[in-house]
């Protein structure tokens, strides 16, 4: 059935999956917060910071999906409107890194202040470095071409690499921490 949609249908399906799939990002982030609370004890401010930053990050993923759906919804839209909405989508996805940086920093501070029993201490340093890797995303509105553009080496690839490295590391070590804390 999807082959009858053509390119526009595939864009809609992909954007809808992007929009809907972003919500699934919350569960692992709540699990990270739970492990951070184990480290922090009764004063778990950093775990709240991480969780709220993750919720904002979900919006930074859902908003581009929504805009891409809006772009594909009408056939008679001016090409300049399409280009502008697409730019806004990429600015959200790659440029709205502030919440992700705060998320990484809260994890880093929490882990580095711990005894290393929940998360290994090197993971705290990794979160500092990965936050640094996200920072080029802030520059994409200033560059249309080159390494800092939304599709450039630093503006896209380094930001994406930092994000997916963070996903892999944090989710892997969160599962280990959960299994370690579980009886039996």
N, C-alpha and C positions, 0 to 999 in steps of 0.2 A: 504494500500500500504506500509506503514512503516514497518509492520511486516515482509515483504519480505526482507528488508534490513539486518536484523539481528543486532547484537551488533554494528558492525562497522557503519552501517547506522544510528543507534540511536546516536552514538558518533558524527557523522558528523552533524546531525540535531541539536543536543544540542550545539555543538561548533559554528555552524552557527548562531543559535539563540542568543547565548552568545555574539558573535561578533557584530551582527546587533543590538541587544537590548541595548548594551552599549551606542550607539549614543543617545538613548532617555534620557539618564542621563543629557544631556546638557540643555534641556528646563527648568527643575526645578532649575538647578543651575543658569541659566540666570535670572530666577524669583527671586532667592535669591539675586543676584547682584543688581537687580532693587530695591529691598527693602533696601538693604544696601546703595544705592545711595540716597534714601529718607533720611536716617540717616545722611550721610556724607555731603550732599549738593553738592556744585560745586567741591569740592576737594574729589573725590571719588576713591582714590588710593586703598583702601582696597577692594572695590567691584571689581576692575580690577584684583587684586591679587587673589581673590576668584574665579573669572570666569576663569582666565588662569590656575589656579591650577585644576579646575574642568575639563578643556579641556585635561590637561595632564593625569588626572585620567581616563578619557575615554580611552585613549590609553593604560593605565595600565590594563584595562579590555579587550580591543580589541586584544591586542597582544597575551595574552594567548589563546583566541578563535582562532586566526589565527594559532598559533603553534599547537593547538589540531587538527585543520583541516589538517594541513600539516602532522601530525603524522598519521592520518587516511587515507591519500591520497594514500600512497604506501603500498603494501603488503610485499615487499621484503626488508624492512628496518631492519637493525641490531637492536636487542633489546637494546643494549647500547645507540644507537642514540635515540630511543624512550624514554628511561628513562631520558636521558639528556634533551631532548626537553620538556618532562613533568616537570622536575625539574625547567627549565627556566620559564615555564608557571606559576608554583606556586610561583616562586620568584617574577615575575611581579605582580601577582594578590595579594599576601599577603605581599610581602617584599618591593614593591615599594610604600611605604606609605608616602614618603616625601611630595609629592604634596597634599595628603589628610590632612596631619598634618598642612601644610601651609594654606590650605583652612580653616580648623577648627580654626586656630589661627587668621586668618584675620577676620573671623566672630566674634570670641570671643572679639577681641579688638574693633571692630566696635560696637557691641552690648553693651559692658560694658562702652563705651564712650558716649552712647546715654542716652536719657531721659526715655527710656522704653516704648515709645508710639508705635513703630513699632514692635519690638520684646521684650518680657519680659527680664529683666536683668539676671534672673537666667539662661536663654538660653545661654548667654555669658559664664558663668561659666561651663555650661554643655559642651560647645564646647571645653573648655580647658581640661576637664576630658576625653572627647571622643578622643581628640588628643592623650592623654596619653595612652588610650586603644589601639590605633593603633600602638604604638611604638614597641611592641613585634614582629611585622612583620619584622622589620629590622634584627632580630636575626636568622631568619629561615635558612639562608645559613650556619650557624655555627653549626647546630644541625640536625642530621639525625633521632634521636629518642628522645622521651621525650616531656616535656611540651612546649619547644620552637621550636620543629620541625614543618614543614608545616602542619602537621595533628594533632598537639598537642593542649593541653588546651589553652596555651597562644599564640602560633604561628598561630593557626587557629581560635579557638572558641572565644577568647577574641577580636581578630581583627575583626572577622565577626560580633560579637555582637556590638562592638563599631560602625562599619560602618552602620549596619541596625538600630541601635538606633538613629544615626545621621540622617539617611534618614527619619525615622518616625518623629522625633522631628522637624527637619528643614522644611520638606515639610508640616507638619501639621500647624506649626506656620507661614509659608510663605503664605499658603492659607488664614489663618486668617488675616494676614497683608494686603493681596490684597483685601479681602472682606471688611475690615475696611476702606481702602483708597478709595474704589469704591463708587461713589454717589448712593444713593437710597437704 
